[in-house]
Amino acid sequence: MRIFQENETVIIKKLFVDANVRTHPEARRIVANIGLAPEWVDDPISLYQWISAADDPVSRGKSVLYLTRNRGGFLKPCPGTREYTCCDYQILHVASFCTMDCSYCILQSYFHPPMLQFFINREDLDRDLDTLFARTQVSRVGTGEFSDSLIWESWTDLTDHLVFRFSQQQRAVLELKTKTVNIQRLEKLDHQRKTIVSWSLNTPTVMKSEERRTASLDARLSAAAQCQQWGYPLAFHFDPMIIYKGCEEEYRQVVKQLFQRISPENIVWISLGTFRFMPALKPVIAQRFPRSKIPYGEFITGLDNKMRYFKPLRIALYRRMADWIREAAPQVRVYYCMEDDAVWQQTMGFVPSADGGLGRLLDDSAIRVCGLNP
C-alpha cells in the first residue's frame, strides 16, 4: 500500500533568507528545493511589519517562509503550568508555524507576527542532541509543538537526519506529530523504533469545518497503518476534542476505526484534551473563521487563565473516551494533556504524583513499546 499526499500543504509564495545565513549549506539546499528566488533580509523587523500590516496576518504568514538561525537552544521544556498535570515533554524547536489552517490553532495568536520560520543551523541542533543523548534518564522529544512535524518534507532532509540520530542511542524517543500523510521519506529509514509517528485525530465533522488543508481521517489512519507496517511505533492525540451535539457517537466511531486499522501493541500512548484557548484567540477565530461555533461553547476561565469547557462537560466526554479506548486496548497508556487532579480521579481513578508521575508513566510506555534501555 502506498500513501500519497492527499492535501497540498505547501503554499509558499515568497521566500526570505536571513542575510547572515545566505552561504550556509542548508539554506542553499532549501532555496534550491523550493525554487523561488530568495529575498535577502538584513533586519527581520521590516519583514515582521509587512506581515503584521496585512488584513489577515495569519494567512500572509502562512504563505511566506523565512530561513534563519535558531539563536536560542533547540531543546525546550513543554510550556505547561503548575496548576495542571504536565507530562515533562521536551520540545525540539526546529521550525515555527504551519501551512495548514485550523481554526482552533493557538499559534495564530502565539507568534507575533505569525510567520513560517525554518532554522537552518543544524550544527547547533546536533550539539544540543549530543547533550540530550548523554543524559542517563529517558527523554521524550517532539517537533510538533510549534509546527507540524512533516510539512517540511519536500524541502529538507531534516526528518531523515533526526531519525538517524535517535536510532543511534537507547535513552530517548523522537515523536513526529502530524495532520498530513507526508510519510514517504520514512519508508526506508533505519529507525530502530526510536521514532514515534503520531497523528492528531478528530471527528470528520471537526476536520471538515475547522481543519483546512489537512488530511482526512481515513487518510491519516491509512498513513498510520503504513508506518505500522514499516515497524514504527505510533501515537495518537485526540486534542482538541470539541463538544457539540452528537459528538460522543462520532468520537466513539473514530476510536472504533482507529483500532480496526492499528494494533494496540504498536501504540505508545494516546492523549486526550478538550478545546481550551487564551481569550486573545477568540477574536482571531471570529475574524478568520466566521462560520465557526467552537469559541461559543460553555466555557469558564481555568486556573491557567485559558477558557475551558465547564468541568462536568469535560469529565463526561473524557470518561466515555477513556472507557472506549480501554475496552479496545486495555494496555495502551491513555493520558490527559494539561488537566487537573479532579478530572484524573473521576475519569481514570487515580492522580499522577506531583513529582513527575505522569512523565514516568509515559517513560515506561516508551521503554515497553520502543525498546529503550535506560
HELIX and SHEET records of a PDB file:
HELIX    1   1 ALA A   19  VAL A   21  5                                   3    
HELIX    2   2 PRO A   25  ILE A   34  1                                  10    
HELIX    3   3 PRO A   44  SER A   52  1                                   9    
HELIX    4   4 PRO A   57  LYS A   62  1                                   6    
HELIX    5   5 LEU A  107  TYR A  110  1                                   4    
HELIX    6   6 ARG A  122  PHE A  133  1                                  12    
HELIX    7   7 LEU A  158  SER A  167  1                                  10    
HELIX    8   8 GLN A  184  LEU A  186  5                                   3    
HELIX    9   9 PRO A  204  GLU A  210  1                                   7    
HELIX   10  10 LEU A  217  GLN A  229  1                                  13    
HELIX   11  11 CYS A  247  ARG A  261  1                                  15    
HELIX   12  12 PRO A  264  ASN A  266  5                                   3    
HELIX   13  13 LEU A  281  ARG A  288  1                                   8    
HELIX   14  14 ILE A  294  TYR A  296  5                                   3    
HELIX   15  15 LYS A  311  ALA A  328  1                                  18    
HELIX   16  16 ASP A  341  MET A  348  1                                   8    
HELIX   17  17 GLY A  357  CYS A  370  1                                  14    
SHEET    1   A 5 GLU A  39  VAL A  41  0                                        
SHEET    2   A 5 LYS A  14  ASP A  18  1                                        
SHEET    3   A 5 VAL A  64  THR A  68  1                                        
SHEET    4   A 5 LEU A 116  PHE A 119  1                                        
SHEET    5   A 5 ALA A  95  SER A  96 -1                                        
SHEET    1   B 8 LEU A  75  PRO A  77  0                                        
SHEET    2   B 8 GLN A  90  LEU A  92 -1                                        
SHEET    3   B 8 SER A 139  GLY A 142  1                                        
SHEET    4   B 8 ALA A 172  THR A 178  1                                        
SHEET    5   B 8 THR A 195  SER A 200  1                                        
SHEET    6   B 8 LEU A 234  MET A 241  1                                        
SHEET    7   B 8 ILE A 267  THR A 274  1                                        
SHEET    8   B 8 ARG A 333  TYR A 336  1                                        
SHEET    1   C 2 ASP A 101  CYS A 102  0                                        
SHEET    2   C 2 GLU A 211  ARG A 212 -1                                        
SHEET    1   D 3 ARG A 276  PHE A 277  0                                        
SHEET    2   D 3 MET A 307  TYR A 309 -1                                        
SHEET    3   D 3 PHE A 299  THR A 301 -1                                        
END                                                                             
